[in-house]
Amino acid sequence: MSEPDDSSDFGDVGKELPESPDELVHRKAHSPNFDERTLPITMAVIHYTEMVDQGFAIERLCDPEAKVSAHYVIGRGGEVVQLVPEAKRAWHAGLSYWRGIRDVNSASIGFELDHPGHKYGYTPFPDAQFDALVPLLARVVKQYGIPRANVVGHSDVAPARKIDPGELFPWDRLAEYGLCLPIPDKLEAGDPFDNDAAFYLALERFGYDITDGHKAVEAFQRRWRPRRIDGEIDGEVRAILFQLLLDRDQGKTR
Ligand SMILES: [Zn+2]
């Protein structure tokens, strides 16, 4: 899949990255919870540990019985502990999905932020912790050429199961370093349900090649509404496509 526009451009725009290319890892602990990657590294996933302290978190992430791990744990004071070599597949994302990737663990580096989570009192992430994450993530993003659109939270890749790192994680500050996508400040698309661009995206998602939009709409009509084939995106054509897409993506059809 081609990804022309969302490659990381940190350093060119936004804030300058803090100086600390080396010495980003303060100590290592060995987790046995990893195996071999089957995909190249194209993602970074940010988590919180949801544990009362870092000691318990690392203990659990290194416990063979727990069968969970991450590449890095970042303490509340900024200590970076590496648990799994980056070349290996750590077990942090679980059952997940992002942009066609179903084995997110194989495709990602996992960062666990030591944090009580929603379970033990949800509080802002300390600055020291964020300041340790930024250069480490920047190095990883640069080294593997990870697109900004692929720097995500656990909840993004497992929305039915996970809510970490949660609404207090400062994505806006990370975006200032060019390390993730910013939240759009202008919404130009208008009503997405009354918008041709949205229709084309949905049509492509359903499966059609939309290089020639008009021809694609004609092809869609020929199959799904043969009574009028004019390449125009009218209300009925919209309704048919969205019904098809919803039914399919919600598993009502296969
Ligand atoms: Zn998580």
Residues whose N, C-alpha, C, O or C-beta is under 5 A from the ligand:
A	BS01	ZN	H47 Y48 H92 H154 D164
